[in-house]
Amino acid sequence: MPRLDFTGRLVVVTGASSGLGREIALSLALREKAHVVVAARRRDRLEALKAEIESRSGSHAHVIAVDLGEAEGPQILFREATARGEVGALVNCAGITFYGRTLDAPMATCMQIVAVNQVATMQATMLFLRYFLDRGSGGILSVTSVSGLLPTPYQTVYSASKHAVQIFMEGLSREYRGRGVSICTFAAGSMATEMITGAGLDRKYATGSRVYLDLAKTARYALSSFKKGKLFCVPGILYKTIVVLSRLLPRRLVLSAVGHIYAPRDSRRR
């Protein structure tokens, strides 16, 4: 697979209003000299990001305010993004979670996690994949999670949704190998983002904890692996070690260890 070059290309980034999506969009514009389409629900955040990108670089930023959890969200994203110009790559970074015992989450919250993390990512990927195949080039990066590689108590729906995307992307990479499209995944570990604080995970591990990856470095690492066309990449020695051990140790032991790591401080048997 040829190495991807984002210079002067138009790259779509979902989940760009905060967290890793925002950092990836910034890195694409400032370091990779790409033009970007930034997509998320909050237009004000996206407009601020657009202003920052265009004031700090020679790149253009296009805003698409869209809720990917809605049934028509991925179609709107695809239609409006391709109307901005010829798209060279897609980065799926939108994601939400719930932290706590699964039955404590309203069913609507669980279904929204699946809708955004899994269904919308799959739909956007298929829409853009067909588009790239027709042109004979392009790239799709889906940000999954280490939590999608092993069972994660207290984030079970999130974990399941990310696992589904991981398997989906790997399957696509085999089906469409040799067609000029890089199909990649980036299984990120924990980062001190708005998603973490919104879910309350920062009550378990404060945002200054060493368990969190550096956001800017992680964004650069994600793009580096994407440019090389890596099917699967895990950042950080801590998370690489966790993934390796999870494949070597008995499943029940892995489940017990991860459950202990994520158990809320105030958890009690119910």
C-alpha positions in Angstrom: 0.0 0.0 0.0 1.5 3.4 -1.0 2.3 5.8 1.8 -0.5 8.3 2.3 0.4 12.0 1.7 -2.1 14.5 3.1 -0.5 17.6 1.7 -3.1 19.7 -0.1 -5.7 16.9 0.3 -9.1 17.3 1.9 -9.5 15.1 5.0 -12.7 14.5 6.9 -12.5 14.3 10.7 -15.5 13.4 12.8 -15.7 14.1 16.5 -13.6 17.2 15.8 -15.2 19.5 18.4 -13.0 18.2 21.2 -10.5 15.5 22.4 -8.5 13.4 20.0 -10.6 14.4 17.0 -9.8 18.0 17.5 -6.1 17.3 17.9 -6.0 15.1 14.8 -7.7 17.9 12.8 -5.1 20.4 14.1 -2.2 18.1 13.3 -3.5 17.5 9.8 -3.7 21.2 9.0 -0.6 22.4 10.9 1.8 19.6 10.4 0.5 17.6 7.4 -0.6 20.7 5.4 -4.0 19.2 4.7 -7.3 20.9 4.3 -9.9 19.5 6.6 -13.6 19.0 7.0 -14.4 19.1 10.7 -17.6 17.4 11.7 -19.4 17.2 15.1 -22.7 18.3 16.7 -21.5 21.7 18.2 -21.1 24.3 15.5 -19.6 26.9 17.8 -16.8 24.6 18.7 -16.2 23.8 15.1 -16.2 27.4 14.0 -13.6 28.2 16.7 -11.5 25.3 15.4 -11.8 26.5 11.9 -10.7 30.0 12.9 -7.7 28.6 14.8 -6.6 26.4 11.8 -6.9 29.1 9.3 -5.1 31.7 11.5 -2.2 29.3 12.2 -1.8 27.6 8.8 -2.3 28.0 5.1 -5.0 25.2 5.2 -8.7 25.6 4.8 -11.2 24.2 7.3 -14.8 23.4 6.4 -17.5 23.0 9.1 -20.2 20.4 9.1 -22.5 20.5 12.1 -24.1 17.1 12.2 -25.4 14.6 14.7 -24.0 11.2 13.6 -26.3 9.5 16.1 -29.3 10.5 13.9 -30.3 8.1 11.2 -29.4 10.5 8.4 -26.3 11.8 10.0 -23.7 9.8 8.0 -25.5 10.5 4.7 -25.4 14.3 5.5 -21.8 14.1 6.4 -20.9 12.3 3.1 -23.0 14.6 1.0 -21.8 17.8 2.5 -18.1 16.7 2.7 -17.9 15.6 -0.9 -19.6 18.9 -2.0 -16.6 20.7 -0.5 -14.1 19.1 -2.9 -12.5 15.8 -3.7 -12.0 14.0 -0.4 -8.7 12.1 0.1 -9.3 10.5 3.5 -11.7 9.9 6.4 -10.9 9.8 10.1 -13.7 8.3 12.2 -13.2 9.8 15.7 -16.6 10.5 17.0 -17.4 8.6 20.2 -19.4 8.6 23.4 -19.4 6.4 26.5 -21.1 5.7 29.8 -19.1 4.8 33.0 -20.8 2.7 35.6 -22.8 -0.5 36.0 -24.5 -1.2 32.7 -28.0 -1.4 34.1 -27.6 2.1 35.7 -27.5 3.6 32.2 -30.8 4.5 30.6 -31.5 2.3 27.6 -31.6 5.4 25.4 -28.0 6.2 26.5 -26.9 2.7 25.6 -28.6 2.9 22.1 -27.0 6.3 21.5 -23.5 4.9 22.2 -24.1 2.1 19.7 -25.6 4.6 17.2 -22.6 7.0 17.3 -19.7 4.6 18.0 -20.7 1.7 15.9 -23.6 2.2 13.4 -22.6 5.7 12.3 -18.9 4.7 11.9 -19.9 1.7 9.8 -22.2 3.8 7.6 -19.7 6.6 7.1 -17.0 4.1 6.3 -19.1 2.3 3.7 -20.1 5.5 2.0 -16.6 6.9 1.8 -15.1 3.5 0.9 -17.2 3.2 -2.2 -16.2 6.8 -3.1 -12.5 6.0 -2.7 -12.7 2.7 -4.6 -14.3 4.5 -7.5 -11.3 6.8 -7.5 -8.7 4.1 -6.9 -7.2 5.9 -3.9 -7.9 7.1 -0.4 -7.7 6.1 3.2 -10.0 5.4 6.2 -8.9 5.5 9.8 -11.2 4.4 12.6 -10.2 5.3 16.1 -11.3 2.2 18.1 -10.0 1.6 21.6 -8.0 -0.7 23.8 -11.4 -1.3 25.5 -12.5 -2.7 22.2 -9.8 -5.4 22.4 -10.8 -6.8 25.8 -13.9 -6.9 27.9 -14.2 -3.7 29.9 -16.6 -3.9 32.9 -18.3 -0.6 33.7 -17.9 0.5 30.1 -19.5 -2.6 28.5 -21.6 -1.0 25.8 -18.7 1.3 24.8 -16.3 -1.7 24.8 -18.7 -3.7 22.6 -19.3 -0.9 20.1 -15.5 -0.4 19.7 -14.9 -4.1 19.3 -17.5 -4.2 16.6 -15.8 -1.4 14.6 -12.4 -3.1 15.1 -13.6 -6.3 13.6 -15.5 -4.5 10.9 -12.4 -2.5 9.7 -10.2 -5.6 9.8 -12.7 -7.5 7.6 -12.9 -4.7 5.1 -9.1 -4.4 4.8 -9.1 -8.0 3.6 -12.1 -7.8 1.3 -10.7 -4.7 -0.5 -6.9 -5.3 -0.3 -5.0 -4.2 -3.4 -7.6 -1.6 -4.4 -5.6 1.5 -3.5 -7.5 2.3 -0.3 -5.8 2.2 3.1 -8.1 0.8 5.8 -6.7 1.3 9.2 -7.5 1.3 12.9 -6.0 3.0 15.9 -6.8 1.4 19.3 -6.3 4.4 21.6 -5.9 4.1 25.3 -7.3 6.5 27.9 -6.8 10.2 27.3 -7.9 13.1 29.6 -10.6 14.3 27.2 -14.1 15.8 27.6 -15.5 12.3 27.1 -13.7 11.0 30.2 -14.7 13.9 32.4 -18.3 13.9 31.1 -18.6 10.2 31.9 -17.1 10.7 35.3 -14.0 8.5 34.8 -11.8 11.3 36.1 -13.3 10.5 39.6 -11.5 7.2 39.3 -8.3 8.5 37.8 -7.6 12.3 38.0 -6.9 14.0 34.7 -3.2 14.3 35.7 -2.8 10.6 36.1 -0.1 8.8 34.2 -2.6 6.4 32.8 -3.7 9.0 30.3 -1.9 9.4 27.0 -0.7 12.8 25.9 -3.3 14.1 23.5 -1.2 15.9 21.0 1.4 13.1 20.8 -1.3 10.5 20.4 -2.8 12.5 17.5 0.6 12.6 15.8 1.1 8.9 16.4 -2.4 8.1 14.9 -1.6 10.1 11.7 1.9 8.5 11.4 0.4 5.0 11.6 -2.3 6.0 9.1 0.2 7.4 6.6 2.0 4.1 6.7 -1.2 2.2 6.1 -1.0 0.2 9.3 -4.1 -2.0 9.8 -3.8 -1.9 13.6 -1.9 0.3 16.0 -1.8 0.7 19.8 -0.1 3.8 21.2 2.0 3.8 24.4 4.1 1.1 26.1 1.5 0.7 28.9 -1.3 -0.1 26.5 0.8 -2.2 24.2 1.7 -4.3 27.2 -1.9 -4.6 28.3 -3.0 -5.8 24.9 -0.2 -8.4 24.7 -0.9 -9.7 28.2 -4.6 -9.9 27.5 -3.9 -12.4 24.7 -1.6 -14.5 26.8 -3.4 -14.7 30.2 -6.5 -16.7 30.9 -9.7 -14.8 29.9 -11.2 -14.9 33.4 -8.0 -13.4 34.9 -8.0 -10.6 32.3 -11.7 -9.9 33.1 -11.0 -9.8 36.8 -8.0 -7.4 36.4 -9.8 -5.0 34.0 -12.8 -5.0 36.3 -10.6 -4.0 39.2 -9.0 -1.3 37.2 -12.3 0.3 36.2 -14.4 -0.4 39.2 -15.9 2.9 40.5 -14.5 4.0 43.8 -18.0 3.9 45.3 -19.0 0.6 43.7 -21.0 -1.8 45.9 -22.6 -5.2 45.3 -26.2 -4.9 44.1 
